[in-house]
Amino acid sequence: MVTWKIIFTFGAHDEEIELIDAETLVDWDPEFKGELISNFFNTDYHWAIGLKQVIRGEVNFPPKNFLVAVGRKWGDSQAKSLPFGVLFEFTEGDLRLRGVGPKSLSEKAGGDSNFLLNLVSDLFDKPTLWKSKIVVAAIPKGEWKIIGDIIGEEPWLLIEQGRRIMKTDPRKAMENFTKAHKIFDILADINGKFHAVFAQAELYLDSMDYDQTRDRLDALWEFTSQLGDPMLEENILSIEGIILYENNLYEQAISKFEQALDRAKRANIHKAVVNAYCNIGECYYRVDKFEDAMKHFDKARALSESRQDRQFLAVSQVNVAKVLGQYIKQGNSSNVAQASYYLEEAIQIFEQLDDKIGLMHAHGLFGELEALKGQFEKGLMHFEFAAEKAQATDAHQFQEFYRQQAQRMKERLYEI
């Protein structure tokens, strides 16, 4: 069982509480999780006290990235009182529930997580039962709103708005990121500065301005050395890997993505773990090491399936089908049925999520598969659909490619 250890200052002394990682709780209801976070913000009384250490397993996290609600439920005597805590991670203006406890209480209850969840509900819904309720934080979300009113802008909101318009208005997005960075700099918020500069790096990466991207990465490494957060390191390493990949330096990119995978595992962020597996698999695919590519793509698929992450599951299945297509080209026709199954399921998921980019890639790959089978009419249908989705997303290079593939299918049909 993974635990969080929280050490905070209370009055004249330090206190410690061990919490169970929320991801390891069974019978976890996502709707309840959302309701809990909503109730947290509806709290109209709390104390701000010093959070000193946040430790998950053997990894130390920067305390200022976290909020902790702590209460003590009194019994017949103070000796029977029950300390209780709920840990949130505060990232880009949003909260994620990370831990509930204490751990000792769950162990005494025989691992009954529902007992813990009922206490969480009591902490927020029945405040009269609790002797104290406190919030441990550096700059809570509510305080950022107050700061935003004073200075005229809320920096986390600037980043959020900038990300939404990165594709359509990159100039305005950069203005937002730069302004947010200046605000964070004035307030000496290193975590905020990291995310503002990271957004700039992503924007330069998207425009393939790798020199400017690298300049931002140098600053990000400086921030990360002060924050000590493995997930922030994962973000930087992933971008470094992407730059190497885009410059066809696949072996070097694999090294960066493997380092990113290590940081993602240490931070227990499954989406980042899946993304790293996909990136490593893609590098191996580019150098024709199909067995290594399959191993990493299949790890991403299995993890996405176990976490019920449908978006990444569909992406992973397309990647697995891509490798199976190479096996088919090598003469192993036994992989046709499995590749078709993965692509059909991926297309269904992408349609439900209205993911046009995913649909473009899945239909394009399906067109290639049907062409290998000699089913040129079906191949034509998939290539035309892929070209249509490319047009809808302004992916002009892919649009032209799939139009050419569709024309090739028409010529083969005419020959027949």
ROMAR-37477 format. One record per residue (C-alpha): residue in one letter; x, y, z; residue number from 1. Coordinates in nm, 2 decimals, m for minus. Layout:
residues N
a;X;Y;Z;NUM
...
end
This chain:
residues 416
m;0.00;0.00;0.00;1
v;0.15;0.33;m0.11;2
t;0.14;0.61;0.15;3
w;0.20;0.98;0.18;4
k;0.38;1.12;0.49;5
i;0.28;1.48;0.57;6
i;0.48;1.69;0.82;7
f;0.33;2.03;0.92;8
t;0.37;2.30;1.18;9
f;0.09;2.32;1.43;10
g;0.13;2.59;1.69;11
a;0.47;2.56;1.84;12
h;0.55;2.21;1.72;13
d;0.54;1.98;1.42;14
e;0.29;1.71;1.36;15
e;0.29;1.42;1.12;16
i;0.02;1.22;0.95;17
e;0.04;0.92;0.71;18
l;m0.22;0.90;0.44;19
i;m0.31;0.63;0.19;20
d;m0.26;0.71;m0.18;21
a;m0.60;0.79;m0.32;22
e;m0.52;0.59;m0.64;23
t;m0.48;0.27;m0.43;24
l;m0.83;0.30;m0.26;25
v;m1.08;0.04;m0.38;26
d;m1.44;0.12;m0.47;27
w;m1.34;0.48;m0.55;28
d;m1.63;0.68;m0.70;29
p;m1.51;0.95;m0.94;30
e;m1.83;1.15;m0.88;31
f;m1.76;1.15;m0.51;32
k;m1.41;1.27;m0.58;33
g;m1.54;1.56;m0.77;34
e;m1.80;1.64;m0.50;35
l;m1.53;1.63;m0.24;36
i;m1.31;1.88;m0.42;37
s;m1.61;2.10;m0.48;38
n;m1.69;2.09;m0.10;39
f;m1.34;2.18;m0.02;40
f;m1.37;2.51;m0.20;41
n;m1.70;2.58;m0.03;42
t;m1.53;2.58;0.31;43
d;m1.56;2.93;0.46;44
y;m1.33;2.89;0.76;45
h;m0.98;2.76;0.78;46
w;m0.64;2.83;0.92;47
a;m0.32;2.87;0.71;48
i;m0.03;2.69;0.87;49
g;0.31;2.57;0.76;50
l;0.34;2.26;0.55;51
k;0.70;2.14;0.58;52
q;0.73;1.81;0.40;53
v;0.52;1.60;0.16;54
i;0.67;1.25;0.09;55
r;0.53;0.97;m0.12;56
g;0.71;0.65;m0.07;57
e;1.08;0.77;m0.09;58
v;1.01;1.08;m0.31;59
n;1.00;1.43;m0.16;60
f;0.76;1.67;m0.33;61
p;0.77;2.05;m0.31;62
p;0.53;2.14;m0.02;63
k;0.39;2.45;m0.19;64
n;0.23;2.24;m0.46;65
f;m0.01;2.09;m0.20;66
l;m0.31;2.16;0.01;67
v;m0.40;1.95;0.31;68
a;m0.73;1.96;0.50;69
v;m0.67;1.83;0.86;70
g;m0.92;1.78;1.13;71
r;m0.95;1.61;1.47;72
k;m1.27;1.44;1.57;73
w;m1.30;1.42;1.95;74
g;m1.42;1.12;2.14;75
d;m1.51;1.09;2.51;76
s;m1.16;1.21;2.59;77
q;m0.88;1.38;2.41;78
a;m0.68;1.05;2.41;79
k;m0.96;0.90;2.19;80
s;m0.96;1.17;1.94;81
l;m0.92;1.08;1.57;82
p;m0.68;1.28;1.35;83
f;m0.78;1.29;0.99;84
g;m0.64;1.44;0.68;85
v;m0.71;1.48;0.30;86
l;m0.42;1.57;0.07;87
f;m0.47;1.76;m0.26;88
e;m0.21;1.85;m0.52;89
f;m0.24;2.21;m0.65;90
t;m0.14;2.23;m1.01;91
e;m0.22;2.50;m1.26;92
g;m0.51;2.63;m1.06;93
d;m0.68;2.29;m1.02;94
l;m0.68;2.03;m0.74;95
r;m0.62;1.66;m0.76;96
l;m0.71;1.44;m0.46;97
r;m0.39;1.25;m0.37;98
g;m0.42;1.10;m0.02;99
v;m0.67;1.01;0.25;100
g;m0.60;0.89;0.60;101
p;m0.46;0.82;0.85;102
k;m0.31;0.50;0.72;103
s;m0.33;0.34;1.07;104
l;m0.70;0.38;1.08;105
s;m0.75;0.19;0.76;106
e;m0.53;m0.09;0.88;107
k;m0.73;m0.11;1.20;108
a;m1.05;m0.12;0.99;109
g;m0.92;m0.41;0.79;110
g;m0.85;m0.20;0.48;111
d;m1.21;m0.09;0.45;112
s;m1.17;0.21;0.22;113
n;m1.54;0.30;0.24;114
f;m1.49;0.38;0.61;115
l;m1.22;0.63;0.51;116
l;m1.44;0.78;0.25;117
n;m1.73;0.83;0.49;118
l;m1.49;1.02;0.72;119
v;m1.38;1.23;0.43;120
s;m1.75;1.32;0.37;121
d;m1.80;1.40;0.74;122
l;m1.50;1.63;0.74;123
f;m1.66;1.86;0.49;124
d;m2.03;1.80;0.53;125
k;m2.06;1.78;0.91;126
p;m1.81;2.04;1.04;127
t;m1.97;2.05;1.39;128
l;m1.84;1.70;1.45;129
w;m1.48;1.82;1.42;130
k;m1.28;2.01;1.68;131
s;m1.07;2.18;1.42;132
k;m1.04;2.21;1.05;133
i;m0.73;2.36;0.89;134
v;m0.58;2.41;0.55;135
v;m0.21;2.37;0.49;136
a;m0.10;2.56;0.18;137
a;0.14;2.81;0.03;138
i;m0.10;3.00;m0.21;139
p;m0.44;2.84;m0.22;140
k;m0.67;2.89;m0.52;141
g;m0.89;3.14;m0.33;142
e;m0.59;3.36;m0.25;143
w;m0.48;3.36;m0.62;144
k;m0.82;3.50;m0.71;145
i;m0.76;3.78;m0.45;146
i;m0.41;3.84;m0.60;147
g;m0.56;3.85;m0.94;148
d;m0.81;4.12;m0.84;149
i;m0.53;4.33;m0.70;150
i;m0.29;4.31;m1.00;151
g;m0.57;4.29;m1.26;152
e;m0.47;3.94;m1.39;153
e;m0.48;3.59;m1.25;154
p;m0.17;3.41;m1.37;155
w;m0.30;3.05;m1.37;156
l;m0.60;3.17;m1.57;157
l;m0.37;3.34;m1.82;158
i;m0.19;3.01;m1.88;159
e;m0.51;2.82;m1.91;160
q;m0.65;3.07;m2.17;161
g;m0.31;3.07;m2.35;162
r;m0.32;2.70;m2.39;163
r;m0.67;2.71;m2.54;164
i;m0.55;2.94;m2.82;165
m;m0.20;2.80;m2.89;166
k;m0.31;2.66;m3.23;167
t;m0.53;2.95;m3.34;168
d;m0.35;3.25;m3.20;169
p;0.01;3.16;m3.09;170
r;0.11;3.53;m3.06;171
k;m0.17;3.60;m2.81;172
a;m0.09;3.28;m2.63;173
m;0.27;3.38;m2.59;174
e;0.16;3.72;m2.45;175
n;m0.04;3.54;m2.19;176
f;0.24;3.31;m2.09;177
t;0.49;3.59;m2.07;178
k;0.25;3.80;m1.86;179
a;0.19;3.51;m1.62;180
h;0.56;3.46;m1.58;181
k;0.62;3.82;m1.49;182
i;0.34;3.79;m1.22;183
f;0.49;3.47;m1.08;184
d;0.83;3.63;m1.08;185
i;0.72;3.93;m0.88;186
l;0.55;3.70;m0.62;187
a;0.86;3.47;m0.61;188
d;0.64;3.17;m0.70;189
i;0.89;2.92;m0.86;190
n;0.63;2.66;m0.93;191
g;0.42;2.92;m1.12;192
k;0.73;3.04;m1.31;193
f;0.80;2.68;m1.41;194
h;0.46;2.63;m1.57;195
a;0.46;2.97;m1.74;196
v;0.79;2.90;m1.90;197
f;0.70;2.54;m1.98;198
a;0.40;2.67;m2.17;199
q;0.63;2.90;m2.37;200
a;0.85;2.60;m2.45;201
e;0.56;2.39;m2.57;202
l;0.45;2.68;m2.80;203
y;0.80;2.71;m2.95;204
l;0.82;2.33;m2.99;205
d;0.49;2.33;m3.17;206
s;0.63;2.59;m3.42;207
m;0.95;2.38;m3.45;208
d;1.16;2.66;m3.32;209
y;1.40;2.43;m3.14;210
d;1.66;2.69;m3.04;211
q;1.40;2.90;m2.85;212
t;1.26;2.57;m2.70;213
r;1.61;2.47;m2.57;214
d;1.66;2.82;m2.42;215
r;1.34;2.77;m2.22;216
l;1.44;2.42;m2.12;217
d;1.76;2.56;m1.96;218
a;1.55;2.79;m1.74;219
l;1.31;2.50;m1.66;220
w;1.60;2.28;m1.53;221
e;1.70;2.57;m1.29;222
f;1.34;2.59;m1.15;223
t;1.32;2.21;m1.12;224
s;1.64;2.19;m0.92;225
q;1.47;2.42;m0.66;226
l;1.14;2.24;m0.67;227
g;1.26;1.88;m0.66;228
d;0.94;1.75;m0.83;229
p;1.00;1.43;m1.05;230
m;0.69;1.51;m1.26;231
l;0.83;1.85;m1.36;232
e;1.15;1.67;m1.46;233
e;0.94;1.43;m1.67;234
n;0.79;1.72;m1.86;235
i;1.13;1.86;m1.95;236
l;1.28;1.52;m2.05;237
s;0.98;1.45;m2.27;238
i;1.03;1.78;m2.47;239
e;1.40;1.71;m2.50;240
g;1.32;1.36;m2.64;241
i;1.07;1.51;m2.88;242
i;1.33;1.75;m3.02;243
l;1.58;1.46;m3.07;244
y;1.30;1.25;m3.23;245
e;1.21;1.53;m3.47;246
n;1.57;1.56;m3.57;247
n;1.58;1.18;m3.64;248
l;1.82;1.12;m3.35;249
y;1.61;0.82;m3.23;250
e;1.86;0.64;m3.01;251
q;1.93;0.96;m2.81;252
a;1.55;1.03;m2.80;253
i;1.50;0.68;m2.65;254
s;1.74;0.76;m2.37;255
k;1.55;1.08;m2.29;256
f;1.21;0.91;m2.30;257
e;1.34;0.63;m2.07;258
q;1.45;0.90;m1.82;259
a;1.11;1.06;m1.85;260
l;0.95;0.72;m1.79;261
d;1.15;0.68;m1.47;262
r;1.03;1.02;m1.34;263
a;0.67;0.94;m1.43;264
k;0.68;0.62;m1.24;265
r;0.83;0.79;m0.94;266
a;0.55;1.05;m0.95;267
n;0.29;0.78;m1.01;268
i;0.13;0.97;m1.30;269
h;m0.01;0.70;m1.52;270
k;m0.08;0.92;m1.82;271
a;0.28;1.02;m1.83;272
v;0.39;0.66;m1.79;273
v;0.17;0.56;m2.09;274
n;0.30;0.85;m2.29;275
a;0.66;0.76;m2.23;276
y;0.60;0.40;m2.33;277
c;0.44;0.53;m2.66;278
n;0.73;0.76;m2.73;279
i;0.99;0.49;m2.67;280
g;0.79;0.25;m2.89;281
e;0.77;0.51;m3.17;282
c;1.14;0.56;m3.16;283
y;1.20;0.18;m3.19;284
y;0.95;0.17;m3.47;285
r;1.14;0.44;m3.66;286
v;1.46;0.23;m3.66;287
d;1.27;m0.09;m3.76;288
k;1.31;m0.26;m3.42;289
f;0.96;m0.38;m3.43;290
e;0.98;m0.63;m3.14;291
d;1.10;m0.35;m2.90;292
a;0.83;m0.12;m3.04;293
m;0.56;m0.38;m2.98;294
k;0.68;m0.44;m2.63;295
h;0.65;m0.07;m2.53;296
f;0.32;m0.01;m2.73;297
d;0.17;m0.32;m2.56;298
k;0.27;m0.20;m2.21;299
a;0.10;0.13;m2.29;300
r;m0.21;m0.05;m2.41;301
a;m0.23;m0.28;m2.10;302
l;m0.18;0.01;m1.86;303
s;m0.44;0.22;m2.03;304
e;m0.69;m0.07;m2.02;305
s;m0.63;m0.14;m1.65;306
r;m0.68;0.24;m1.57;307
q;m0.99;0.26;m1.81;308
d;m0.82;0.55;m1.99;309
r;m1.01;0.52;m2.32;310
q;m0.82;0.79;m2.51;311
f;m0.48;0.64;m2.44;312
l;m0.62;0.29;m2.50;313
a;m0.73;0.38;m2.85;314
v;m0.39;0.55;m2.93;315
s;m0.20;0.24;m2.80;316
q;m0.42;0.00;m3.00;317
v;m0.34;0.20;m3.32;318
n;0.03;0.18;m3.24;319
v;0.01;m0.19;m3.18;320
a;m0.18;m0.24;m3.50;321
k;0.09;m0.04;m3.68;322
v;0.35;m0.29;m3.57;323
l;0.13;m0.58;m3.66;324
g;0.10;m0.43;m4.01;325
q;0.48;m0.46;m4.04;326
y;0.46;m0.82;m3.94;327
i;0.20;m0.87;m4.21;328
k;0.43;m0.71;m4.47;329
q;0.70;m0.96;m4.36;330
g;0.46;m1.24;m4.45;331
n;0.29;m1.32;m4.12;332
s;m0.08;m1.31;m4.22;333
s;m0.19;m1.45;m3.88;334
n;m0.18;m1.09;m3.74;335
v;m0.45;m0.96;m3.97;336
a;m0.75;m1.04;m3.75;337
q;m0.58;m0.89;m3.44;338
a;m0.48;m0.57;m3.62;339
s;m0.83;m0.53;m3.76;340
y;m0.99;m0.58;m3.41;341
y;m0.76;m0.32;m3.25;342
l;m0.83;m0.06;m3.52;343
e;m1.21;m0.12;m3.52;344
e;m1.22;m0.07;m3.14;345
a;m0.99;0.24;m3.16;346
i;m1.21;0.40;m3.43;347
q;m1.52;0.34;m3.21;348
i;m1.35;0.51;m2.91;349
f;m1.22;0.80;m3.12;350
e;m1.57;0.85;m3.26;351
q;m1.72;0.86;m2.92;352
l;m1.46;1.11;m2.81;353
d;m1.49;1.31;m3.13;354
d;m1.11;1.28;m3.17;355
k;m1.06;1.38;m3.54;356
i;m0.68;1.34;m3.53;357
g;m0.71;0.99;m3.38;358
l;m0.97;0.90;m3.65;359
m;m0.74;1.02;m3.92;360
h;m0.45;0.80;m3.81;361
a;m0.67;0.50;m3.74;362
h;m0.85;0.51;m4.07;363
g;m0.53;0.58;m4.26;364
l;m0.37;0.27;m4.10;365
f;m0.68;0.07;m4.17;366
g;m0.66;0.17;m4.53;367
e;m0.30;0.03;m4.55;368
l;m0.42;m0.29;m4.38;369
e;m0.70;m0.34;m4.63;370
a;m0.46;m0.27;m4.92;371
l;m0.22;m0.54;m4.79;372
k;m0.52;m0.78;m4.79;373
g;m0.61;m0.69;m5.15;374
q;m0.93;m0.53;m5.03;375
f;m0.88;m0.21;m5.24;376
e;m1.24;m0.09;m5.22;377
k;m1.23;m0.09;m4.84;378
g;m0.89;0.06;m4.85;379
l;m1.02;0.34;m5.06;380
m;m1.30;0.41;m4.82;381
h;m1.06;0.43;m4.52;382
f;m0.81;0.66;m4.71;383
e;m1.09;0.89;m4.81;384
f;m1.22;0.91;m4.46;385
a;m0.86;0.98;m4.33;386
a;m0.82;1.26;m4.59;387
e;m1.16;1.41;m4.48;388
k;m1.05;1.42;m4.11;389
a;m0.71;1.57;m4.21;390
q;m0.89;1.85;m4.39;391
a;m1.12;1.91;m4.09;392
t;m0.81;1.95;m3.87;393
d;m0.60;2.16;m4.12;394
a;m0.35;1.87;m4.13;395
h;m0.26;1.96;m4.49;396
q;0.04;1.73;m4.52;397
f;m0.16;1.43;m4.41;398
q;m0.46;1.54;m4.63;399
e;m0.24;1.53;m4.94;400
f;m0.08;1.20;m4.84;401
y;m0.42;1.02;m4.79;402
r;m0.56;1.17;m5.11;403
q;m0.27;1.01;m5.29;404
q;m0.33;0.68;m5.12;405
a;m0.70;0.70;m5.21;406
q;m0.60;0.76;m5.58;407
r;m0.37;0.46;m5.57;408
m;m0.66;0.24;m5.45;409
k;m0.87;0.37;m5.74;410
e;m0.60;0.29;m5.99;411
r;m0.57;m0.07;m5.85;412
l;m0.95;m0.11;m5.87;413
y;m0.95;0.01;m6.23;414
e;m0.67;m0.24;m6.31;415
i;m0.88;m0.52;m6.17;416
end
